[in-house]
Amino acid sequence: MAFFFGLTVPLGLDTYLPAPDGNPITPEKAALGRALFRDRALSRDRSISCATCHDAGRAFTDDKPLAIGVDARGGNRRTPTIVNRAFGKSFFWDGRVKTLEEQVVQPITNPREMDLPLESAVARVRHHNFRAVFGREANAADLAAALATYVRTILSGDAPYDRYVAGERTALTTEAIQGLQMFRGKAGCIACHVGFNFSDEKLHDTGSGLFKTPTLREVAGRAPYMHDGSLNTLDEVIDLYDKGGKKVPSLDPEIRPLRLSPSEKKALREFLRALSGRIQEGYRGAELP
C-alpha cells in the first residue's frame, strides 16, 4: 500500500493519483464531494442522487441494463463503474469529455438522468459547507471540483491477482493462473485490457459502435455487461469474444474468433473473478471542518 495526501492506495494500483493543478486532492474536499454524491437534491424531483446509479455495494454501478433517471426515464447506455477513474484519460462510454471535472456535472443536467439546471443545483446545495473547503459560497466550478475529488478517491485493488503479482504464490488458484495465461496469450484480452487498471482507455468497436475499454477491476460483481447491458454473465461475454464479436465492417482488428475450449473459458472466467478485491472511497474519518 502507498499513501497519497493521507489517502491509502490499495495494492496493485499506481501510487500516484493524477489530479489537476487547480484541483488538488484533499480530505476536506473529498468529504464534501462524498456528501454531494449522496444528496438527492441534485435531481429535479429530489428522487435520485449520483449514488443511486453508482452504488457502492455494486462496485459503483447498478444492476440495470440501461441507466434510469428521474421519472423512470430510460437512458441508452449502461451505468459504468467509476472505480479507479482517477486514472482515466477520457470519460463516458464514448470518451466525449477529457476531465472528471467536466464529467461529474453532466448527469445532473442531462434530461434523461437528474434533469436539473446547474444553477439550480448550486442553489440547492448551498447548505453544504463550501466555505470551509473553498473559502467562498457554493458555485458550479467548486461543485464540480468537490465531486471530481471524491470520485478520485474511489479505488479498487488488493485483489487476489495483485497479491499474486506481489509474490503471494497461493493467492491465485491453479485454474486462475491458467486463466491469466489465456488472458495474456491465446485469448488476447491484454491487447485492450492492459496495465494495472486493465484498460487502454481507448475506443474500440466490438460490433456495435466505438466505446471505451472498461476496467476489469471488480468485473465479476458488475453484471450486466457491455455498454448496452446486453450480456448477463461473464460466460456470455467470453462467448461473444470467443466467436469474434459481432460481424460488422467496422469491427476492431483485434477482435477475432478465439476457438477456446470449455476448460479454457472456465479458466479465463476464474481469472476475471480474481480481479475483485478491496474497494475504498473517501478518506477514513475525514470530516468537514
Summary of the structure (lengths in Angstrom):
residues: 289
radius of gyration: 19.6
end to end distance: 27.3
largest distance: 61.3
contacts: 933
relative contact order: 0.17
helix: 36%
strand: 9%
